[in-house]
Amino acid sequence: MTVQDIRHFRVFVPGHAAPQGSKRHVGHGVMVESSTRLKPWRSDVQSRLLDADGQPLVKFDVAPVKLSLEFILKRPISTPKRTTPQAAKKPDLDKLVRAIADAITDAGIWRDDSQIVMLQANKRLAELAETPGCWIHILGISE
């Protein structure tokens, strides 16, 4: 099967998801990302999307795509052991999505994240002993 034959792709990226979009002013018109974890997180995502030669594992060059993301956030130490509450605190879901979409673009999986015509995303706290990270599912949509 060639790369072009693949209509869907699913991968888990372990790690601590970082948001993209919040910037802070450091002076002289220079803005930097607020999250120091963003660069390593995007690097982790890209490394899971590239083969040993640094080439994209799959390509969705022109096809419209559906992107599904499930963010599994690190469970705070203070979280009760018997229940797992909703992840209704920072980071913002839209900023987590932005970081993943741009990392996928940088990896060369698609031309641009404007190819996303359907988006499904959720965030939740990790269950006990569950690995934090993000499930990424890309589905090519036939026109």
LODREN-768763 format. One line per 5 residues: number of its first residue (from 1); their letters; for each residue x, y, z of N, C-alpha, C, CB. Coordinates in steps of 0.001 Angstrom, whole numbers. Glycine has a CB too. Layout:
BEGIN
NUM = a = X:Y:Z:X:Y:Z:X:Y:Z:X:Y:Z | ...
END
This chain:
BEGIN
1 = mtvqd = 851:-1175:0:0:0:0:896:1237:0:-968:-1:1228 | 608:2165:-871:1391:3394:-936:785:4432:-5:1457:3934:-2384 | 1526:5499:222:1051:6571:1087:-278:7119:570:2098:7695:1180 | -444:7220:-755:-1655:7777:-1331:-2883:6903:-1088:-1465:7982:-2804 | -2700:5614:-825:-3816:4710:-608:-4458:4890:767:-3357:3286:-773
6 = irhfr = -3773:5533:1673:-4259:5660:3037:-5314:6753:3109:-3099:5961:4004 | -6485:6398:3610:-7579:7363:3744:-7748:7814:5185:-8885:6762:3235 | -7138:7096:6112:-7204:7524:7510:-5913:7161:8217:-8412:6884:8230 | -5653:7894:9268:-4412:7728:10017:-4714:8028:11478:-3272:8658:9465 | -4231:7183:12361:-4467:7368:13801:-3170:7097:14541:-5609:6429:14320
11 = vfvpg = -2849:7985:15481:-1610:7831:16249:-1809:8467:17631:-390:8487:15498 | -1112:7912:18626:-1106:8490:19967:245:9143:20196:-1399:7409:21058 | 223:10381:20672:1448:11110:21012:1483:11264:22529:1512:12515:20290 | 2360:10531:23215:2440:10685:24666:3129:11995:25029:3188:9498:25295 | 2746:12552:26149:3391:13785:26608:2385:14727:27223:4111:14475:25460
16 = haapq = 2850:15911:27513:2010:16921:28147:1641:17969:27116:2727:17569:29360 | 400:17939:26668:-82:18850:25626:89:20296:26068:-1560:18566:25293 | 555:21126:25134:765:22539:25419:-77:23374:24471:2259:22913:25297 | -655:24462:24965:-1475:25324:24126:-628:26255:23271:-2425:26134:24982 | -1205:26669:22142:-558:27641:21276:-1514:28798:21070:-139:27009:19919
21 = gskrh = -999:30010:21139:-1847:31150:20853:-1706:32285:21835:-3248:30723:20813 | -1446:31970:23086:-1245:33041:24061:185:33544:23929:-1536:32549:25520 | 309:34831:23730:1634:35419:23587:1809:36509:24637:1841:35988:22156 | 3058:36789:24960:3331:37883:25879:4369:38800:25244:3821:37351:27259 | 4270:40066:25590:5158:41089:25052:6422:41138:25896:4461:42476:25017
26 = vghgv = 7599:41053:25243:8861:41091:25985:9624:42383:25733:9730:39899:25609 | 9030:43312:24972:9659:44599:24726:10084:44772:23286:10841:44769:25619 | 10156:46015:22866:10590:46372:21513:9773:45681:20426:12049:46031:21337 | 8495:45499:20676:7611:44898:19679:7757:43397:19518:7846:45535:18376 | 8491:42755:20407:8730:41311:20315:7701:40569:21165:10178:40955:20772
31 = mvess = 7055:39579:20533:6081:38733:21226:6620:37301:21243:4666:38799:20531 | 6432:36613:22369:6840:35207:22477:5680:34397:23029:8100:35050:23384 | 5677:33101:22710:4646:32206:23233:4727:32165:24753:4798:30782:22642 | 3560:32193:25394:3518:32144:26853:3928:30780:27383:2127:32492:27349 | 3599:29731:26653:3892:28377:27110:5294:27952:26684:2851:27392:26568
36 = trlkp = 6156:27714:27659:7502:27230:27350:7473:25767:26913:8423:27397:28568 | 6351:25087:27155:6226:23674:26773:5802:23503:25311:5219:22975:27682 | 5421:24596:24634:4889:24472:23275:5898:23879:22294:4440:25824:22776 | 7099:24405:22253:8086:23936:21282:8403:22447:21461:9367:24757:21405 | 8679:21973:22693:8933:20531:22849:7705:19674:22505:9373:20235:24283
41 = wrsdv = 6500:20165:22835:5286:19408:22528:5112:19283:21016:4044:20085:23160 | 5249:20369:20274:5112:20307:18821:6187:19410:18213:5191:21715:18213 | 7371:19420:18785:8444:18540:18322:8077:17074:18559:9769:18881:19036 | 7491:16764:19718:7050:15395:20006:5985:14946:19003:6499:15297:21446 | 5035:15836:18711:3972:15512:17750:4580:15239:16381:2935:16665:17660
46 = qsrll = 5449:16122:15932:6060:15946:14614:6860:14653:14523:6957:17126:14294 | 7583:14311:15583:8400:13086:15539:7533:11834:15398:9265:12977:16804 | 6296:11857:15908:5392:10706:15762:4772:10643:14368:4284:10767:16815 | 4860:11744:13614:4253:11818:12284:5260:11607:11162:3574:13152:12104 | 6540:11483:11511:7599:11338:10516:8274:9977:10650:8635:12465:10661
51 = dadgq = 8759:9447:9515:9493:8181:9560:10942:8445:9956:9425:7450:8189 | 11766:7397:9929:13161:7506:10361:13961:8465:9477:13818:6130:10355 | 13517:8649:8225:14205:9561:7304:13655:10985:7361:14099:9037:5887 | 12728:11235:8282:12152:12566:8405:11059:12874:7399:13218:13572:8275 | 10511:11836:6759:9439:12000:5777:8088:11729:6447:9652:11050:4559
56 = plvkf = 7033:12412:5984:5704:12178:6564:5279:10723:6413:4666:13093:5906 | 4670:10164:7461:4177:8789:7403:3012:8655:6429:3751:8320:8792 | 2207:9697:6310:1070:9724:5385:991:11117:4785:-273:9340:6107 | 236:11236:3686:44:12532:3041:-1430:12712:2709:915:12655:1762 | -1929:13872:3038:-3267:14301:2644:-3067:15633:1923:-4262:14432:3897
61 = dvapv = -2463:15561:713:-2036:16773:11:-3166:17710:-390:-1283:16394:-1201 | -4211:17172:-962:-5263:18042:-1471:-6637:17707:-917:-5299:17971:-2963 | -6762:16568:-321:-8074:16119:151:-8548:16933:1340:-8028:14646:522 | -9856:17210:1395:-10398:17744:2637:-10320:16647:3704:-11874:18247:2443 | -10142:17045:4954:-9980:16061:6016:-10864:16367:7209:-8537:15995:6452
66 = klsle = -11148:15308:7947:-11769:15427:9263:-10663:15160:10263:-12994:14429:9451 | -10515:16049:11233:-9511:15896:12272:-10211:15652:13596:-8593:17140:12351 | -9872:14536:14239:-10409:14214:15562:-9247:14167:16547:-11193:12854:15549 | -9398:14870:17646:-8350:14932:18663:-8933:14637:20034:-7664:16311:18659 | -8227:13814:20788:-8595:13580:22183:-7361:13866:23031:-9122:12108:22409
71 = filkr = -7437:14936:23804:-6350:15321:24687:-6559:14678:26049:-6257:16857:24814 | -5553:13962:26504:-5578:13328:27822:-4576:14097:28678:-5227:11771:27749 | -5111:14926:29558:-4282:15821:30355:-3779:15141:31621:-5059:17076:30714 | -2606:15547:32043:-2004:15000:33265:-2967:15191:34435:-634:15682:33566 | -3117:14137:35177:-4022:14151:36330:-3349:14873:37492:-4424:12703:36742
76 = pistp = -3950:15974:37982:-3350:16671:39125:-3293:15763:40358:-4146:17950:39448 | -2292:15954:41167:-2125:15147:42382:-3337:15288:43295:-846:15559:43134 | -3952:16468:43303:-5084:16729:44198:-6398:16106:43721:-5269:18215:44354 | -6406:15492:42533:-7631:14889:42005:-8016:13665:42834:-7452:14498:40519 | -9284:13543:43205:-9719:12365:43967:-9415:11058:43224:-11221:12456:44262
81 = krttp = -9119:10025:43952:-8774:8727:43343:-10005:7969:42833:-8028:7861:44356 | -11163:8202:43426:-12362:7444:43068:-13120:8016:41880:-13278:7375:44243 | -12904:9285:41590:-13613:9915:40477:-12635:10737:39643:-14771:10808:40994 | -13035:10979:38416:-12250:11841:37542:-13154:12961:37055:-11641:11043:36342 | -12942:14177:37563:-13794:15289:37147:-13502:15721:35705:-13607:16475:38093
86 = qaakk = -14391:16523:35158:-14180:17082:33823:-12953:18003:33843:-15446:17859:33340 | -12302:18125:32704:-11120:18992:32578:-11568:20393:32164:-10101:18409:31539 | -12340:21044:33025:-12951:22331:32690:-12089:23518:33110:-14311:22440:33342 | -10795:23334:33111:-9860:24413:33452:-8853:24540:32321:-9138:24140:34821 | -7942:25493:32458:-6907:25674:31442:-6089:24406:31304:-5996:26864:31791
91 = pdldk = -5573:24135:30115:-5499:24977:28933:-6787:24950:28111:-4339:24547:28076 | -6978:26023:27324:-8139:26125:26452:-8055:25083:25335:-8246:27544:25860 | -9170:24445:25054:-9210:23402:24031:-8822:23945:22656:-10604:22780:23970 | -9302:25126:22283:-8989:25659:20953:-7495:25929:20787:-9777:26944:20702 | -6814:26288:21860:-5372:26530:21777:-4583:25225:21710:-4906:27354:22975
96 = lvrai = -5092:24163:22335:-4478:22839:22207:-4602:22339:20769:-5135:21834:23186 | -5788:22546:20174:-6036:22134:18789:-5093:22875:17842:-7513:22397:18394 | -4931:24177:18061:-4071:24993:17194:-2643:24448:17177:-4071:26464:17664 | -2128:24047:18327:-763:23512:18404:-630:22230:17595:-370:23253:19864 | -1621:21347:17696:-1573:20083:16948:-1695:20334:15445:-2696:19133:17418
101 = adait = -2659:21167:15043:-2868:21437:13616:-1614:22025:12977:-4054:22395:13420 | -958:22948:13656:264:23535:13104:1413:22533:13077:668:24760:13911 | 1492:21650:14061:2535:20619:14061:2324:19646:12901:2544:19854:15405 | 1071:19307:12617:760:18419:11492:1154:19090:10179:-749:18048:11480 | 871:20377:10055:1269:21134:8862:2786:21126:8715:745:22588:8935
106 = dagiw = 3494:21428:9797:4960:21468:9755:5564:20109:9421:5507:21954:11086 | 4876:19028:9788:5368:17677:9473:5120:17308:8010:4698:16643:10386 | 4307:18091:7312:4051:17825:5895:2962:16802:5638:5299:17365:5245 | 2136:16508:6637:1049:15545:6467:-4:16111:5513:409:15193:7836 | -255:17411:5612:-1147:18104:4681:-500:19417:4284:-2556:18345:5311
111 = rddsq = -1052:20061:3243:-507:21343:2781:-725:22423:3821:-1147:21759:1451 | -1968:22489:4334:-2324:23555:5257:-3512:23093:6087:-2649:24877:4498 | -3622:23615:7298:-4738:23198:8140:-6080:23750:7655:-4494:23636:9566 | -6065:24544:6576:-7329:24969:5965:-8041:23783:5307:-7077:26083:4922 | -7345:22656:5121:-7964:21445:4572:-8926:20798:5563:-6889:20443:4171
116 = ivmlq = -8862:21201:6821:-9773:20651:7829:-11163:21216:7563:-9293:20992:9292 | -12102:20316:7243:-13479:20736:7022:-14398:20249:8140:-13976:20224:5676 | -13912:19308:8924:-14650:18818:10088:-13643:18655:11227:-15399:17456:9775 | -14051:19089:12415:-13169:19024:13563:-13940:18515:14769:-12547:20399:13855 | -13355:17541:15428:-13922:17016:16669:-12780:16994:17675:-14570:15571:16473
121 = ankrl = -12973:17633:18810:-11910:17684:19809:-12503:17640:21212:-11053:18952:19628 | -11811:16957:22086:-12191:16960:23488:-10942:16838:24346:-13182:15818:23795 | -11070:17286:25586:-9982:17141:26550:-10562:16526:27813:-9289:18517:26854 | -9737:15718:28455:-10160:15089:29702:-8925:14828:30544:-10949:13768:29439 | -9162:14638:31832:-8066:14278:32725:-7769:12792:32561:-8411:14619:34209
126 = aelae = -6518:12440:32696:-6118:11039:32614:-6725:10256:33775:-4578:10907:32617 | -7108:9041:33499:-7529:8123:34559:-6277:7703:35330:-8292:6865:33972 | -6464:7063:36470:-5326:6586:37251:-4430:5713:36382:-5804:5803:38495 | -3151:5962:36403:-2131:5205:35668:-2250:5321:34149:-2207:3759:36055 | -3082:6207:33630:-3192:6413:32175:-2133:7423:31731:-4630:6911:31780
131 = tpgcw = -1545:7192:30570:-522:8072:30023:-1145:9329:29423:303:7334:28966 | -683:10506:29830:-1166:11737:29206:-649:11841:27767:-725:12974:30030 | -1372:12572:26943:-968:12766:25555:-2148:13157:24707:-321:11511:25000 | -2072:12801:23428:-3145:13158:22504:-3313:12073:21445:-2859:14518:21838 | -4564:11640:21255:-4910:10771:20141:-5233:11659:18954:-6110:9827:20492
136 = ihilg = -4582:11401:17828:-4815:12148:16601:-5379:11186:15568:-3506:12829:16085 | -6521:11550:14985:-7138:10737:13934:-7452:11663:12765:-8440:10002:14450 | -6857:11361:11616:-7088:12143:10402:-7795:11251:9406:-5750:12703:9810 | -8913:11734:8887:-9699:10976:7925:-9847:11792:6657:-11084:10602:8503 | -9379:11257:5536:-9569:11912:4245:-11009:11760:3809:-8619:11332:3181
141 = ise = -11606:12855:3357:-13008:12856:2950:-13093:12905:1441:-13770:14042:3574 | -13835:11972:862:-14020:11966:-598:-14938:13097:-987:-14592:10612:-1090 | -14619:13691:-2112:-15473:14793:-2586:-16572:14292:-3475:-14654:15828:-3331
END
